[in-house]
Amino acid sequence: MRGRLGRLRPAGLRWRLAGWFTLLALACTAIVFVAVYRGTGTQLRQQIDQETAGDARELAHNLMLAKARTAKQLSVAATRYIHGQPFSASSTLLFALVPGQPTSTNRPELFSPASPDNGETTAEQSHENRLATHLLSAPDGYTTVALPDVGDLRLLKNTVHVPGGLRVTIGVGEPLAAVAHAQRGVARAFVLAGSLALACALLASYFLGARLSRPLRRMAAVAARVDAGDLHPRIHQQGGQGDELKVLADAFNHMLDRLTDAFAGQRAFVADASHELRTPLTVIRGQLEVLASQRDPSGEEVRRVERLVQAEIARISRLVDDLLLLAKTEQTEFLRIEWIDLVPYVGELWDGMSLLASRRFELGPIPPGTLRADPDRLAQALRNLLGNAIEHTSADRGLVRMRVEPFAGERIRFIVEDDGPGIPLDQRERVFHRFHRTDAARDRASGGTGLGLAIVRAIADAHGGAVSAGESPEGGARIELELPGFTAQSRPDGTGQAVWAGDHATAATAERG
């Protein structure tokens, strides 16, 4: 358990929560960055495409209006229009190519071989010249070409047929440097803002994790004390915390309460069992010592000691059997469920018990039907209830009564009542605890182990039922054993009741002398 508690170290939980929160914030920031970065580039490229398309339409429109009759006239008109536009050397590229005529453009260095300049070698200049030919070989429509001294260029080429059967290829280009510049600005802004946001997220998540893990650390401290053997500490929930933590704290405290009760019950059980076993062993040892102290004990004395020892051995055997039975109640194979025909089953059991003592035995009507239960365990529970009533009633005139009543939900109650001293109100729950006695001296004298009603409760719980204690109409004890699984059967006369007609009991009062 200490190993598991070690994994709940406060720092580890806080930092893991902060790390996951920061990674989540980083992932969200990256997604937003990619969307904004690409969106900015796409929007600027669309704007550039619209501008170049407008410039191309304007150039084509002016060439259509030039009314040129020859290629030379068309080339002159194109040159006049292009040079009349207020284009700077670093912005828009504009050119018109008339077959058989020089290229009309505002960037003539891009369309004619040039000698090396600006310290360039001949090879570098040749490479730039080859790149410049891409302007002429580019297809109609939008393309992106890389040009020397310009960089990436968004180019739109169209072929225009003018009146007179002439044809001219026009091109408009706009550098994409503005797009790259805008995207670099977005990247810088996101790096700065993202760094600040991640730092804030890390700090906030750390303090949030510390706040959330504080009750868990308290629980871990309490669990460590419990692991050390102290079952008394509890988690004191502070105000202002979430419902989930309150539910967890309440469940933890409830678990500790159950553990405390279980350990206390276990210690009491061991102490009571030890006491119950020690008493007959003490008697046996004392009688054997008395017998051994006599040099020549008589046969009557030996038989007396034998009877006492046999009685105490029988008590030990009954106690051990009861303890083994209680231990078996926690096993899945404790019950062997089958269908029981209730009328003959209860009648036969009642006949056997009514012969054990001289009492006024009364058995009420038995509802016809079948009960799904373990017949041996149910008989044991009913015998314990009836035996308990017999032990606590006076001979001859003492009343022992059993009634069987069905009720809603396919359940049935076995009610055993007597006119004995009854059970005090504050002990009606404790009588089902192991080794509990309302009159310890009488139970011990009669050979009882104090486990009879505890066995009844264990059998009831195993069947999914319940058992409770109350007061009979005569002022004695009333024990109700409630079980599920009853299926009623109507009699031919429709009364739904049956009476056991055995030799020893009827629905009326049966007196035993």
C-alpha positions in Angstrom: 0.0 0.0 0.0 2.9 2.3 0.7 4.1 1.8 -2.8 0.8 3.0 -4.2 0.7 6.0 -1.9 4.2 6.9 -3.0 2.9 7.3 -6.6 0.6 10.0 -5.3 3.4 12.3 -4.3 2.1 15.9 -4.3 4.8 17.3 -6.6 4.4 14.6 -9.2 0.6 15.0 -9.4 0.9 18.8 -9.7 3.6 18.7 -12.3 1.9 16.0 -14.3 -1.3 18.0 -14.4 0.6 21.2 -15.3 2.5 19.3 -18.1 -0.6 17.8 -19.6 -2.4 21.1 -19.5 0.6 22.9 -21.1 0.8 20.3 -23.8 -2.9 20.7 -24.5 -2.5 24.5 -24.7 0.5 24.1 -27.0 -1.4 21.8 -29.3 -4.3 24.2 -29.4 -1.9 27.1 -30.1 -0.2 25.2 -32.9 -3.6 24.4 -34.5 -4.6 28.1 -34.4 -1.2 29.2 -35.7 -1.4 26.8 -38.7 -4.9 28.0 -39.4 -4.0 31.7 -39.2 -0.7 31.3 -41.0 -2.2 29.5 -43.9 -5.3 31.7 -43.9 -3.2 34.9 -44.1 -1.2 33.5 -47.0 -4.4 32.3 -48.8 -6.2 35.6 -48.3 -3.2 37.7 -49.6 -2.7 35.4 -52.6 -6.4 35.8 -53.5 -6.0 39.5 -53.2 -3.0 39.4 -55.5 -4.8 37.2 -58.0 -7.7 39.7 -58.1 -5.3 42.6 -58.6 -3.4 40.9 -61.4 -6.6 39.8 -63.1 -7.8 43.5 -63.0 -4.5 44.7 -64.5 -4.7 42.0 -67.2 -8.2 43.0 -68.2 -7.2 46.7 -68.3 -4.3 45.9 -70.6 -6.3 43.7 -72.9 -9.1 46.3 -73.0 -6.6 49.0 -74.1 -5.1 46.8 -76.8 -8.6 46.1 -78.1 -9.2 49.8 -78.4 -5.9 50.6 -80.1 -7.2 49.6 -83.6 -3.8 48.4 -84.6 -3.6 47.0 -88.1 -0.1 45.6 -88.0 2.0 43.8 -85.4 4.3 46.7 -85.1 1.4 49.1 -84.4 0.1 46.6 -81.8 3.6 46.4 -80.1 3.9 50.2 -80.1 0.4 50.5 -78.4 1.3 47.9 -75.8 4.7 49.7 -75.1 2.9 53.0 -74.8 0.4 51.7 -72.3 2.9 49.8 -70.2 5.3 52.7 -69.9 2.4 55.0 -69.0 1.5 53.0 -65.9 2.9 54.1 -62.5 4.6 50.8 -61.7 7.7 50.8 -59.6 10.6 48.5 -60.4 9.9 46.3 -57.3 6.1 45.9 -57.6 4.0 44.8 -60.6 5.5 43.1 -63.7 3.6 43.9 -66.9 4.5 42.6 -70.4 3.0 42.1 -73.8 4.5 39.7 -76.5 3.5 40.3 -80.1 4.8 37.7 -82.5 7.8 39.0 -84.5 8.1 42.1 -82.3 10.3 42.9 -79.2 8.7 42.2 -75.8 7.0 45.3 -74.4 7.6 45.3 -70.6 8.4 47.5 -67.6 11.2 45.0 -66.7 13.2 44.6 -69.9 16.1 43.0 -68.0 14.0 39.9 -67.4 13.4 39.2 -71.1 16.9 39.8 -72.7 20.2 38.1 -72.0 22.2 40.3 -69.7 25.9 40.4 -68.7 26.9 39.7 -65.2 26.2 42.5 -62.8 26.5 43.3 -59.1 29.6 41.0 -58.8 27.8 38.0 -60.2 29.8 35.3 -62.1 29.0 34.3 -65.6 27.5 31.0 -64.4 25.2 32.8 -61.9 24.0 35.2 -64.6 23.4 32.3 -67.0 21.3 30.6 -64.3 19.3 33.8 -63.9 18.7 34.1 -67.6 17.4 30.5 -67.7 15.0 31.3 -64.9 13.8 34.4 -66.8 12.8 32.3 -69.8 10.1 30.8 -67.5 8.1 33.9 -68.0 7.8 33.2 -71.7 7.3 29.4 -71.4 4.8 29.6 -68.6 1.3 28.4 -69.6 -1.8 30.6 -69.7 -3.5 31.1 -66.4 -2.0 31.6 -62.9 1.4 30.2 -62.1 4.1 30.9 -59.5 7.6 31.3 -60.8 10.9 32.2 -59.1 12.8 35.0 -60.8 16.2 36.5 -60.2 16.2 39.7 -58.1 12.5 39.4 -57.7 11.8 36.1 -55.8 8.6 34.2 -56.1 6.2 35.9 -58.5 2.5 35.3 -59.0 2.0 35.4 -62.8 -1.1 35.6 -64.9 -0.8 35.0 -68.7 -3.5 35.3 -71.2 -3.6 35.2 -75.0 -5.7 38.0 -76.5 -7.0 38.2 -80.1 -7.5 41.8 -81.2 -9.4 43.0 -84.3 -7.6 42.6 -87.6 -6.5 39.0 -86.9 -3.6 39.9 -84.6 -2.7 38.0 -81.5 -0.9 39.2 -78.4 0.2 37.4 -75.2 -0.1 39.6 -72.1 1.2 38.9 -68.6 0.8 40.5 -65.3 3.0 39.5 -62.3 3.0 40.5 -58.6 5.8 39.5 -56.2 4.8 37.3 -53.3 7.2 39.1 -50.9 4.2 40.7 -49.2 2.7 37.3 -48.5 6.0 36.0 -47.0 6.4 39.2 -45.0 2.9 39.0 -43.6 3.3 35.3 -42.7 6.6 36.0 -41.0 4.8 38.7 -39.0 2.1 36.2 -38.0 4.8 33.7 -36.9 6.6 36.3 -34.8 3.4 37.4 -33.2 2.4 33.8 -32.4 5.9 32.9 -31.0 5.8 35.9 -28.7 2.1 35.6 -27.6 2.3 31.8 -27.5 5.3 31.8 -25.3 3.6 34.2 -22.9 0.4 32.2 -23.0 2.2 28.9 -22.4 4.1 30.4 -19.5 0.8 31.6 -18.0 -0.8 28.3 -18.7 2.0 26.4 -17.0 1.8 28.6 -13.9 -2.0 28.5 -13.8 -2.2 24.8 -14.2 0.5 24.2 -11.6 -1.5 26.2 -9.0 -4.7 24.6 -10.1 -3.2 21.2 -9.8 -1.9 22.1 -6.3 -5.4 23.2 -5.3 -7.0 20.1 -6.7 -4.5 17.7 -5.3 -4.6 19.2 -1.8 -7.6 17.0 -0.7 -5.9 14.0 -2.3 -2.8 14.7 -0.4 -4.8 14.8 2.8 -6.5 11.5 1.9 -3.0 10.0 1.2 -1.8 11.2 4.6 -4.9 9.7 6.3 -4.4 6.5 4.3 -0.8 6.3 5.4 -1.9 6.6 9.1 -4.5 3.9 8.5 -1.8 1.7 6.9 0.3 2.2 10.0 -2.6 0.8 12.2 -4.4 4.0 13.3 -8.1 3.7 12.2 -9.2 6.9 14.0 -8.2 9.8 11.5 -10.9 11.1 9.2 -10.9 13.5 6.3 -12.5 16.8 7.3 -14.0 18.3 4.1 -13.5 22.0 3.8 -16.1 24.3 2.3 -15.9 25.5 -1.3 -14.7 22.3 -2.8 -16.4 20.4 -5.6 -19.1 17.8 -5.2 -16.8 15.1 -6.6 -14.2 15.6 -3.9 -16.9 15.7 -1.2 -18.4 12.4 -2.5 -14.9 11.0 -2.5 -14.2 12.2 1.1 -17.5 10.9 2.3 -16.9 7.5 0.7 -13.4 7.4 2.2 -14.7 8.3 5.7 -17.5 5.7 5.3 -14.9 3.1 4.3 -12.8 3.9 7.4 -15.9 3.7 9.5 -16.7 0.2 8.1 -13.0 -0.8 8.6 -13.1 0.4 12.2 -16.3 -1.5 12.9 -15.0 -4.6 11.1 -11.7 -4.6 13.1 -13.6 -3.9 16.3 -16.0 -6.8 15.5 -13.1 -9.0 14.6 -11.3 -8.3 17.9 -14.5 -8.8 19.8 -15.2 -12.0 17.9 -11.8 -13.4 18.7 -12.0 -12.4 22.3 -15.5 -13.9 22.7 -14.5 -17.1 20.8 -11.5 -17.4 23.0 -13.6 -16.9 26.1 -16.2 -19.4 25.0 -13.5 -22.0 24.3 -11.6 -21.3 27.4 -14.6 -21.9 29.7 -15.2 -25.6 28.8 -11.5 -26.2 28.6 -11.1 -24.8 32.1 -13.9 -27.1 33.4 -12.4 -30.1 31.7 -9.0 -29.4 33.1 -10.4 -28.8 36.6 -12.4 -32.0 36.6 -9.4 -34.0 35.4 -7.2 -32.4 38.1 -9.8 -33.4 40.7 -9.9 -37.0 39.3 -6.1 -37.1 39.2 -5.8 -36.0 42.8 -7.6 -39.0 44.0 -5.4 -42.1 44.6 -8.2 -44.6 44.0 -11.3 -42.8 42.6 -14.6 -44.6 42.7 -16.4 -45.7 39.6 -19.2 -43.2 40.3 -16.7 -40.4 40.5 -15.1 -41.4 37.2 -18.5 -41.6 35.5 -19.4 -38.1 36.9 -16.2 -36.6 35.5 -16.9 -38.4 32.2 -20.3 -36.9 32.0 -19.0 -33.4 32.7 -16.2 -33.7 30.2 -18.5 -35.1 27.5 -20.9 -32.2 28.1 -18.1 -29.7 27.7 -16.7 -31.4 24.7 -20.2 -31.3 23.1 -20.3 -27.6 23.8 -16.9 -27.1 22.1 -18.1 -29.2 19.1 -21.2 -27.1 18.8 -19.2 -23.9 19.0 -16.7 -25.0 16.4 -19.5 -26.1 14.1 -21.3 -22.8 14.4 -18.0 -20.9 13.7 -17.4 -23.0 10.7 -20.9 -22.4 9.5 -20.5 -18.6 9.8 -17.2 -18.8 7.9 -18.9 -20.7 5.1 -21.6 -18.0 4.7 -19.1 -15.9 2.8 -18.5 -18.6 0.2 -20.4 -18.8 -3.0 -21.3 -22.5 -2.6 -22.8 -21.9 0.8 -26.4 -22.3 -0.5 -27.9 -25.1 -2.6 -31.0 -23.5 -4.0 -34.0 -25.6 -5.0 -37.8 -25.3 -5.0 -39.5 -26.1 -1.7 -43.2 -27.1 -1.4 -43.9 -24.9 1.6 -46.9 -26.6 3.2 -45.3 -30.1 3.9 -41.9 -28.6 4.5 -43.0 -26.2 7.3 -45.3 -28.9 8.8 -42.7 -31.5 9.0 -40.2 -29.1 10.6 -42.8 -27.9 13.1 -43.7 -31.5 14.1 -40.0 -32.2 14.8 -39.5 -29.1 16.9 -42.8 -29.4 18.9 -41.6 -32.7 20.3 -38.5 -31.1 21.9 -40.1 -29.5 24.9 -43.3 -29.1 26.8 -44.7 -25.8 25.6 -47.9 -24.4 24.1 -47.1 -24.7 20.4 -49.2 -22.8 17.9 -48.8 -22.9 14.1 -50.8 -20.6 11.9 -52.1 -21.3 8.4 -49.4 -22.0 5.9 -49.9 -20.3 2.5 -49.7 -22.9 -0.4 -46.9 -22.3 -2.8 -43.2 -22.9 -3.5 -40.2 -21.1 -2.2 -36.8 -21.0 -3.9 -34.3 -21.5 -1.1 -31.8 -23.9 0.4 -34.0 -26.3 2.4 -31.2 -27.3 4.8 -30.1 -23.8 5.6 -33.7 -22.5 5.9 -34.5 -25.4 8.3 -31.4 -24.5 10.3 -32.5 -20.9 10.6 -36.1 -21.8 11.6 -34.9 -24.4 14.2 -32.6 -21.7 15.7 -35.5 -19.3 16.0 -37.8 -21.9 17.5 -35.1 -23.2 19.8 -34.4 -19.7 21.0 -38.1 -19.3 21.7 -38.2 -22.6 23.6 -35.2 -21.6 25.7 -36.7 -18.3 26.8 -40.2 -19.6 27.8 -41.3 -21.4 30.8 -42.0 -25.1 30.8 -45.6 -26.5 30.2 -47.4 -23.1 29.8 -44.8 -21.2 27.8 -46.1 -20.0 24.3 -44.2 -20.7 21.1 -46.0 -19.6 18.0 -45.0 -19.5 14.3 -46.9 -17.8 11.5 -46.1 -17.8 7.8 -47.3 -14.8 5.8 -46.8 -13.9 2.1 -46.7 -10.3 1.0 -45.9 -8.2 -2.0 -43.0 -8.7 -4.3 -43.0 -12.5 -4.2 -41.6 -12.5 -0.6 -42.6 -14.4 2.5 -42.2 -13.9 6.2 -41.6 -16.6 8.9 -42.7 -15.0 12.2 -41.7 -16.7 15.5 -43.2 -15.3 18.7 -43.2 -16.3 22.4 -44.4 -15.0 25.8 -41.0 -14.9 27.4 -39.1 -11.9 28.8 -38.7 -10.4 25.4 -35.8 -8.4 23.9 -35.1 -4.9 25.2 -35.5 -2.2 22.6 -31.8 -1.2 22.6 -30.7 -4.8 22.0 -33.0 -5.8 19.2 -30.3 -5.2 16.6 -27.4 -6.4 18.7 -29.0 -9.8 19.3 -28.0 -10.8 15.8 -24.3 -10.1 16.6 -22.0 -13.0 17.3 -21.8 -14.1 20.9 -24.3 -11.5 22.1 -26.7 -12.6 24.8 -29.5 -10.8 26.6 -29.1 -13.2 29.5 -25.6 -14.6 29.3 -25.9 -16.8 32.4 -29.0 -18.7 31.3 -27.7 -19.2 27.7 -24.4 -20.6 29.0 -26.1 -22.8 31.4 -28.4 -24.2 28.7 -25.4 -24.8 26.5 -26.0 -22.0 24.0 -23.1 -20.5 22.1 -24.6 -17.1 21.4 -24.3 -17.7 17.6 -27.8 -18.9 16.9 -29.3 -15.6 15.8 -26.1 -14.6 14.1 -26.4 -17.7 11.9 -30.1 -16.8 11.2 -29.0 -13.4 9.9 -26.2 -14.9 7.8 -28.6 -17.4 6.2 -31.1 -14.6 5.5 -28.4 -12.4 4.0 -27.2 -15.3 1.8 -30.8 -15.7 0.4 -31.1 -12.0 -0.2 -33.6 -11.6 2.7 -33.6 -10.0 6.1 -34.3 -10.7 9.8 -35.5 -8.4 12.5 -36.5 -8.5 16.1 -39.6 -7.0 17.8 -42.2 -7.5 20.5 -44.9 -10.1 20.4 -48.6 -9.4 21.4 -47.9 -11.3 24.6 -44.9 -9.1 25.4 -42.3 -11.6 24.5 -39.9 -11.7 21.6 -41.0 -11.6 18.0 -38.4 -12.6 15.2 -39.3 -12.1 11.6 -37.4 -13.9 8.9 -38.1 -12.5 5.4 -37.1 -14.2 2.2 -37.7 -13.6 -1.5 -38.5 -16.2 -4.2 -42.0 -17.2 -3.1 -44.6 -18.3 -5.7 -48.1 -18.6 -4.4 -50.6 -21.3 -5.5 -54.3 -21.0 -5.1 -56.4 -23.8 -3.7 -59.3 -25.2 -5.6 -61.7 -23.4 -3.3 -59.9 -20.1 -4.0 -59.0 -19.4 -0.4 -55.2 -19.3 -1.0 -54.6 -20.8 2.5 -53.5 -24.2 3.6 -53.5 -25.9 7.0 -50.9 -28.5 8.0 -52.7 -31.6 9.2 -49.9 -33.6 10.7 -50.1 -35.6 13.8 -48.7 -33.0 16.1 -49.8 -29.5 15.0 -52.9 -27.8 13.6 -53.9 -24.2 12.9 -55.4 -24.2 16.4 -53.5 -24.3 19.6 -51.6 -27.5 20.2 -50.6 -28.1 23.9 -47.8 -30.4 24.8 -47.7 -31.9 28.3 
